[in-house]
Amino acid sequence: MSFALVSSHWLSLHGLAIVVGLLVYVVTSHVQQQRRHPSAAIGWVLFMLLVPYVALPLYLLFGTRKLPHAGCSSPNIRVSNLQDDKSTWPAQLIAALGQPPLTTYRSLRIHADGFQSLHALLEVIDGAQHTLDVCTFILGRDALGGAVGARLMARVRDGVQVRLLLDGVGRLLGGTSDLPALERAGVQIGLFMPPIHSPMKGRTNLRNHRKLVVADAGHAAERLWSGGRNLAAEYFEDKGGRPAWRDLSFDLQGHLARQAANLFQQDWIFATGAKAGAARPILKANISPITTASGEPVAQIIASGPDQADDTVHALLVSAAYHASKRIALVSPYVVLDNALLLGLTMAARRGVQVDLLLPLRSNHRLADIARHRSLRALTGAGVRIWLAPQMLHAKLAIFDDVLALAGSANLDSRSLFLNYELMVAFESASDVMRYTTWFDLERSSACLYVSQPPGLWRDLGEGLVLWLGFQL
């Protein structure tokens, strides 16, 4: 066979592979109504054109971004239902994104450090009388993870129904905790998209990053513990001579715990295949009108991720940046902003809003630290004050004026805002928003200001390469 014939045959196969790859990409994107960031869409198309026989298998494994949970229903609340004299712009924005309505809570405790957070966590676990749901990205194979596991097994022995939902990849990152022992003790275990699973259940790069512990949802003593902490030692206490990470978590009581329980229920059904009725009923946790006669503060659960039609937290952050009139305060360990959020924050600073961003001097992800400088230079150029904390800071918080504080699990990067399953709580009581502002100002007091410097050629090229891969950071 001549070289020309072989070349022609190879080119034909290569062309066929390109056509098949692009057809699969276009058809699946249309059928599944996938909305991708332009850079991600261009990247996949170029990948298909250059090496389709590599790109197509990877696309089938990792290409899906939106994956609504079967059997899950999000309330379709319209802004028009909330436009009255008592509604606020955060409530209207959140309603437009199809999230549960405002509901009440009480006894909010914002934890000052890991010691307080661990005390509150164990208090919620030990106080459960009927049901206990735990969702975490990482359960450490260390002393703290072992202590939490022992408490869960003890609650089962006391007759409490205990469910533990772990992310499949997060389980490996935590050191492969002893789940068989928990199962033998009666703890129900759910793994959310383990590395090896049916492609029909979702893509491996879609991770459940939510953190919550709900006790006795639907009962009088219902409680919620949540925030940014995984259940591993470094999030709570000094480890190996290194200080504990600074983080933000909180616990509370009241009906808000039911909204968290309902979100856990949806994730549990998706991960385990359990039928909704057999797992646990969805609990009613909404109130109307927005204010209540009891005078209790109000908040709502904000779910973001492939199970939501919109990129909920991202859309809320962008919209809130344009609504803010006095101050925006943000905390995140990783900051890799897309153009929409970057523009919203820079425009807020330019029209006189005081914008503060707090992040660690060095995080635990080197690539994220490299990628963040383009965003930071643009922000400082617009007048945003960027603060670098000397210690590892893992907290996630966004405050807008004195009307909205978002606290939970979502970082300010592409993975959290566009790929991960995340959970934030929108606090809209002025007094509690002020408490989060006080927490922010205390953390900022030990930080130093970031000084922007123009990058050299190689630094600029390196940042560009890392940003090109930023969707996976």
KEBAKOL-147455 format. One line per field, with one value per residue (C-alpha): residue number from 0; residue in one letter; chain; z, y, x. Coordinates in steps of 0.1 Angstrom, whole numbers, plus 5000, padded with zeros to 4 digits. Layout:
k: [NUM,...];
r: [A,...];
c: [A,...];
zz: [Z,...];
yy: [Y,...];
xx: [X,...];
// end
This chain:
k: [0,1,2,3,4,5,6,7,8,9,10,11,12,13,14,15,16,17,18,19,20,21,22,23,24,25,26,27,28,29,30,31,32,33,34,35,36,37,38,39,40,41,42,43,44,45,46,47,48,49,50,51,52,53,54,55,56,57,58,59,60,61,62,63,64,65,66,67,68,69,70,71,72,73,74,75,76,77,78,79,80,81,82,83,84,85,86,87,88,89,90,91,92,93,94,95,96,97,98,99,100,101,102,103,104,105,106,107,108,109,110,111,112,113,114,115,116,117,118,119,120,121,122,123,124,125,126,127,128,129,130,131,132,133,134,135,136,137,138,139,140,141,142,143,144,145,146,147,148,149,150,151,152,153,154,155,156,157,158,159,160,161,162,163,164,165,166,167,168,169,170,171,172,173,174,175,176,177,178,179,180,181,182,183,184,185,186,187,188,189,190,191,192,193,194,195,196,197,198,199,200,201,202,203,204,205,206,207,208,209,210,211,212,213,214,215,216,217,218,219,220,221,222,223,224,225,226,227,228,229,230,231,232,233,234,235,236,237,238,239,240,241,242,243,244,245,246,247,248,249,250,251,252,253,254,255,256,257,258,259,260,261,262,263,264,265,266,267,268,269,270,271,272,273,274,275,276,277,278,279,280,281,282,283,284,285,286,287,288,289,290,291,292,293,294,295,296,297,298,299,300,301,302,303,304,305,306,307,308,309,310,311,312,313,314,315,316,317,318,319,320,321,322,323,324,325,326,327,328,329,330,331,332,333,334,335,336,337,338,339,340,341,342,343,344,345,346,347,348,349,350,351,352,353,354,355,356,357,358,359,360,361,362,363,364,365,366,367,368,369,370,371,372,373,374,375,376,377,378,379,380,381,382,383,384,385,386,387,388,389,390,391,392,393,394,395,396,397,398,399,400,401,402,403,404,405,406,407,408,409,410,411,412,413,414,415,416,417,418,419,420,421,422,423,424,425,426,427,428,429,430,431,432,433,434,435,436,437,438,439,440,441,442,443,444,445,446,447,448,449,450,451,452,453,454,455,456,457,458,459,460,461,462,463,464,465,466,467,468,469,470,471,472];
r: [M,S,F,A,L,V,S,S,H,W,L,S,L,H,G,L,A,I,V,V,G,L,L,V,Y,V,V,T,S,H,V,Q,Q,Q,R,R,H,P,S,A,A,I,G,W,V,L,F,M,L,L,V,P,Y,V,A,L,P,L,Y,L,L,F,G,T,R,K,L,P,H,A,G,C,S,S,P,N,I,R,V,S,N,L,Q,D,D,K,S,T,W,P,A,Q,L,I,A,A,L,G,Q,P,P,L,T,T,Y,R,S,L,R,I,H,A,D,G,F,Q,S,L,H,A,L,L,E,V,I,D,G,A,Q,H,T,L,D,V,C,T,F,I,L,G,R,D,A,L,G,G,A,V,G,A,R,L,M,A,R,V,R,D,G,V,Q,V,R,L,L,L,D,G,V,G,R,L,L,G,G,T,S,D,L,P,A,L,E,R,A,G,V,Q,I,G,L,F,M,P,P,I,H,S,P,M,K,G,R,T,N,L,R,N,H,R,K,L,V,V,A,D,A,G,H,A,A,E,R,L,W,S,G,G,R,N,L,A,A,E,Y,F,E,D,K,G,G,R,P,A,W,R,D,L,S,F,D,L,Q,G,H,L,A,R,Q,A,A,N,L,F,Q,Q,D,W,I,F,A,T,G,A,K,A,G,A,A,R,P,I,L,K,A,N,I,S,P,I,T,T,A,S,G,E,P,V,A,Q,I,I,A,S,G,P,D,Q,A,D,D,T,V,H,A,L,L,V,S,A,A,Y,H,A,S,K,R,I,A,L,V,S,P,Y,V,V,L,D,N,A,L,L,L,G,L,T,M,A,A,R,R,G,V,Q,V,D,L,L,L,P,L,R,S,N,H,R,L,A,D,I,A,R,H,R,S,L,R,A,L,T,G,A,G,V,R,I,W,L,A,P,Q,M,L,H,A,K,L,A,I,F,D,D,V,L,A,L,A,G,S,A,N,L,D,S,R,S,L,F,L,N,Y,E,L,M,V,A,F,E,S,A,S,D,V,M,R,Y,T,T,W,F,D,L,E,R,S,S,A,C,L,Y,V,S,Q,P,P,G,L,W,R,D,L,G,E,G,L,V,L,W,L,G,F,Q,L];
c: [A,A,A,A,A,A,A,A,A,A,A,A,A,A,A,A,A,A,A,A,A,A,A,A,A,A,A,A,A,A,A,A,A,A,A,A,A,A,A,A,A,A,A,A,A,A,A,A,A,A,A,A,A,A,A,A,A,A,A,A,A,A,A,A,A,A,A,A,A,A,A,A,A,A,A,A,A,A,A,A,A,A,A,A,A,A,A,A,A,A,A,A,A,A,A,A,A,A,A,A,A,A,A,A,A,A,A,A,A,A,A,A,A,A,A,A,A,A,A,A,A,A,A,A,A,A,A,A,A,A,A,A,A,A,A,A,A,A,A,A,A,A,A,A,A,A,A,A,A,A,A,A,A,A,A,A,A,A,A,A,A,A,A,A,A,A,A,A,A,A,A,A,A,A,A,A,A,A,A,A,A,A,A,A,A,A,A,A,A,A,A,A,A,A,A,A,A,A,A,A,A,A,A,A,A,A,A,A,A,A,A,A,A,A,A,A,A,A,A,A,A,A,A,A,A,A,A,A,A,A,A,A,A,A,A,A,A,A,A,A,A,A,A,A,A,A,A,A,A,A,A,A,A,A,A,A,A,A,A,A,A,A,A,A,A,A,A,A,A,A,A,A,A,A,A,A,A,A,A,A,A,A,A,A,A,A,A,A,A,A,A,A,A,A,A,A,A,A,A,A,A,A,A,A,A,A,A,A,A,A,A,A,A,A,A,A,A,A,A,A,A,A,A,A,A,A,A,A,A,A,A,A,A,A,A,A,A,A,A,A,A,A,A,A,A,A,A,A,A,A,A,A,A,A,A,A,A,A,A,A,A,A,A,A,A,A,A,A,A,A,A,A,A,A,A,A,A,A,A,A,A,A,A,A,A,A,A,A,A,A,A,A,A,A,A,A,A,A,A,A,A,A,A,A,A,A,A,A,A,A,A,A,A,A,A,A,A,A,A,A,A,A,A,A,A,A,A,A,A,A,A,A,A,A,A,A,A,A,A,A,A,A,A,A,A,A,A,A,A,A,A,A,A,A,A,A,A,A,A,A,A,A,A,A,A,A,A,A,A,A,A,A,A];
zz: [5000,4990,5014,4996,5000,5037,5042,5024,5044,5077,5067,5059,5093,5110,5093,5102,5138,5137,5122,5147,5177,5167,5160,5195,5211,5193,5197,5234,5242,5225,5240,5275,5272,5283,5287,5287,5293,5258,5266,5276,5244,5222,5241,5234,5197,5192,5211,5188,5157,5168,5184,5182,5192,5225,5229,5223,5252,5275,5265,5273,5307,5317,5292,5309,5332,5340,5353,5370,5396,5386,5408,5422,5418,5424,5433,5403,5421,5401,5411,5406,5436,5459,5446,5475,5500,5523,5497,5493,5463,5477,5481,5446,5431,5449,5440,5403,5405,5417,5452,5483,5498,5530,5562,5599,5621,5656,5678,5651,5663,5641,5652,5662,5655,5650,5687,5688,5655,5666,5699,5680,5655,5682,5701,5670,5665,5701,5705,5676,5688,5656,5624,5616,5580,5574,5540,5536,5508,5529,5560,5572,5581,5612,5649,5641,5613,5637,5665,5642,5630,5665,5674,5644,5654,5689,5677,5657,5689,5705,5679,5656,5619,5606,5569,5557,5522,5509,5476,5457,5449,5483,5500,5484,5492,5528,5531,5525,5558,5574,5559,5562,5600,5599,5577,5600,5629,5610,5595,5560,5535,5502,5478,5454,5420,5429,5404,5387,5381,5353,5328,5331,5367,5358,5350,5372,5373,5389,5426,5457,5477,5501,5539,5562,5593,5600,5632,5637,5607,5610,5648,5673,5681,5644,5640,5612,5612,5580,5564,5547,5569,5558,5586,5588,5615,5597,5595,5633,5651,5649,5630,5627,5642,5617,5629,5620,5589,5595,5583,5587,5599,5619,5635,5641,5650,5633,5600,5579,5588,5569,5537,5542,5549,5517,5497,5514,5506,5469,5468,5487,5463,5433,5449,5462,5439,5469,5461,5477,5498,5511,5520,5538,5528,5517,5545,5542,5552,5535,5549,5534,5536,5539,5574,5603,5634,5656,5646,5641,5615,5580,5556,5528,5514,5481,5461,5432,5408,5380,5397,5392,5359,5366,5379,5411,5433,5404,5391,5426,5431,5398,5404,5440,5428,5407,5435,5463,5471,5501,5507,5494,5514,5500,5515,5495,5496,5457,5434,5397,5384,5351,5331,5343,5380,5375,5356,5383,5411,5392,5382,5418,5430,5403,5413,5448,5466,5490,5478,5500,5491,5517,5507,5520,5511,5500,5497,5495,5457,5439,5405,5419,5435,5400,5382,5406,5397,5365,5384,5413,5391,5374,5408,5423,5391,5398,5434,5451,5483,5484,5517,5521,5553,5567,5575,5553,5551,5538,5546,5520,5526,5506,5522,5503,5522,5554,5537,5525,5538,5519,5539,5530,5507,5474,5464,5440,5412,5381,5397,5426,5406,5375,5382,5419,5438,5464,5493,5506,5531,5524,5557,5553,5589,5594,5628,5616,5585,5608,5628,5597,5589,5623,5617,5583,5599,5626,5601,5579,5608,5606,5568,5546,5514,5481,5458,5421,5399,5361,5351,5330,5298,5312,5342,5318,5297,5328,5341,5307,5305,5340,5333,5302,5325,5352,5348,5366,5394];
yy: [5000,5034,5062,5084,5058,5054,5091,5095,5067,5083,5117,5102,5085,5117,5138,5112,5114,5152,5151,5125,5144,5177,5161,5144,5177,5197,5172,5165,5202,5209,5179,5185,5223,5228,5264,5267,5296,5308,5298,5263,5259,5271,5248,5217,5226,5231,5199,5180,5195,5187,5153,5140,5104,5118,5146,5126,5100,5129,5148,5119,5115,5152,5173,5176,5206,5207,5175,5181,5155,5131,5136,5169,5200,5236,5261,5283,5315,5347,5382,5395,5374,5394,5429,5446,5472,5447,5429,5435,5433,5401,5384,5394,5382,5349,5343,5350,5322,5297,5292,5284,5314,5331,5312,5317,5306,5315,5312,5318,5312,5323,5303,5323,5294,5257,5249,5266,5251,5215,5220,5231,5203,5176,5193,5191,5154,5144,5163,5145,5124,5113,5119,5131,5139,5147,5159,5167,5167,5152,5130,5128,5095,5112,5118,5142,5121,5091,5111,5122,5086,5073,5099,5089,5052,5061,5080,5049,5028,5053,5048,5078,5073,5085,5092,5102,5115,5118,5130,5101,5119,5138,5104,5096,5130,5125,5093,5067,5068,5035,5035,4997,5001,5029,5008,4977,5000,5010,5044,5047,5057,5074,5081,5110,5102,5079,5079,5047,5049,5048,5077,5080,5092,5122,5132,5125,5162,5172,5172,5176,5203,5210,5209,5205,5186,5186,5171,5163,5182,5186,5184,5211,5210,5210,5223,5231,5232,5244,5266,5259,5233,5197,5171,5168,5179,5208,5226,5226,5221,5224,5194,5184,5216,5237,5259,5251,5267,5299,5291,5302,5280,5285,5267,5277,5264,5266,5261,5270,5236,5220,5237,5222,5188,5190,5197,5168,5146,5155,5147,5115,5103,5111,5094,5063,5058,5057,5066,5099,5084,5056,5079,5107,5130,5166,5190,5222,5250,5282,5311,5338,5368,5375,5389,5370,5381,5364,5388,5360,5367,5352,5335,5309,5281,5288,5257,5260,5234,5210,5203,5240,5255,5286,5292,5304,5317,5333,5350,5362,5376,5394,5409,5419,5437,5460,5465,5473,5510,5512,5482,5448,5424,5391,5362,5332,5310,5309,5338,5331,5354,5352,5384,5390,5389,5408,5435,5437,5442,5467,5487,5488,5501,5527,5541,5546,5513,5502,5468,5446,5412,5390,5359,5340,5351,5315,5289,5251,5252,5266,5268,5289,5312,5317,5322,5347,5376,5387,5392,5409,5434,5443,5447,5469,5490,5498,5507,5474,5468,5433,5419,5390,5370,5356,5321,5297,5311,5287,5308,5317,5348,5376,5407,5434,5466,5457,5436,5404,5380,5348,5321,5285,5264,5282,5297,5326,5304,5287,5252,5263,5287,5266,5230,5220,5213,5241,5254,5290,5305,5340,5359,5390,5401,5434,5425,5391,5407,5431,5401,5386,5421,5421,5387,5399,5430,5410,5386,5415,5432,5409,5410,5432,5450,5434,5455,5450,5446,5442,5407,5398,5378,5344,5352,5364,5333,5311,5328,5325,5288,5282,5303,5282,5252,5273,5255,5225,5245];
xx: [5000,5014,5022,4997,4970,4977,4977,4945,4929,4941,4928,4894,4892,4904,4878,4851,4862,4860,4825,4813,4828,4813,4779,4779,4789,4762,4734,4741,4744,4711,4692,4705,4702,4738,4749,4787,4811,4823,4859,4848,4827,4856,4880,4858,4853,4891,4898,4874,4890,4926,4924,4888,4896,4909,4884,4852,4858,4868,4838,4815,4832,4835,4815,4781,4777,4740,4723,4689,4682,4654,4624,4636,4615,4626,4599,4592,4587,4583,4595,4560,4549,4572,4569,4552,4563,4579,4600,4637,4660,4678,4644,4633,4666,4665,4629,4637,4663,4637,4650,4628,4611,4623,4617,4625,4654,4666,4697,4723,4758,4787,4817,4848,4873,4876,4872,4837,4828,4837,4818,4787,4790,4792,4764,4741,4751,4747,4714,4696,4667,4650,4670,4705,4717,4754,4767,4804,4830,4857,4855,4891,4908,4922,4914,4886,4870,4872,4855,4827,4822,4821,4794,4774,4775,4765,4735,4724,4727,4703,4677,4684,4682,4716,4725,4760,4765,4801,4814,4830,4862,4862,4862,4895,4910,4901,4922,4895,4877,4865,4830,4824,4826,4800,4777,4780,4770,4739,4749,4734,4761,4756,4785,4779,4793,4822,4851,4837,4800,4774,4778,4740,4744,4765,4801,4831,4841,4808,4814,4792,4809,4780,4785,4756,4745,4707,4692,4656,4642,4604,4606,4605,4642,4654,4689,4714,4752,4768,4796,4829,4845,4850,4850,4888,4913,4930,4896,4892,4924,4962,4977,5014,5026,5006,4978,4942,4928,4907,4872,4836,4808,4776,4747,4711,4677,4643,4625,4655,4669,4640,4651,4686,4670,4650,4682,4700,4670,4672,4710,4704,4678,4701,4732,4715,4686,4662,4626,4615,4587,4609,4638,4619,4591,4599,4591,4572,4596,4583,4565,4543,4543,4580,4577,4562,4544,4569,4596,4621,4649,4645,4668,4668,4689,4706,4715,4739,4752,4742,4709,4698,4686,4707,4742,4725,4752,4771,4739,4731,4767,4766,4732,4740,4771,4750,4724,4749,4751,4775,4797,4806,4828,4840,4860,4873,4904,4904,4896,4894,4867,4848,4842,4807,4815,4847,4828,4801,4827,4849,4818,4806,4840,4840,4806,4818,4809,4835,4846,4869,4881,4899,4919,4949,4984,4990,4962,4966,4962,4992,4975,4946,4972,4988,4956,4941,4965,4948,4915,4933,4951,4918,4901,4928,4929,4892,4897,4889,4908,4923,4935,4959,4955,4988,4973,4953,4918,4891,4860,4834,4813,4797,4782,4762,4754,4735,4708,4724,4751,4758,4777,4784,4805,4810,4843,4849,4862,4849,4847,4825,4803,4798,4805,4802,4770,4772,4752,4749,4726,4712,4708,4686,4682,4701,4714,4728,4742,4760,4774,4789,4803,4819,4834,4848,4864,4880,4896,4907,4925,4955,4957,4979,4970,4977,5000,4994,5025,5025,5035,5065,5062,5066,5044,5017,5019,5018,4987,4970,4977,4964,4933,4927,4924,4906,4873,4889,4907];
// end
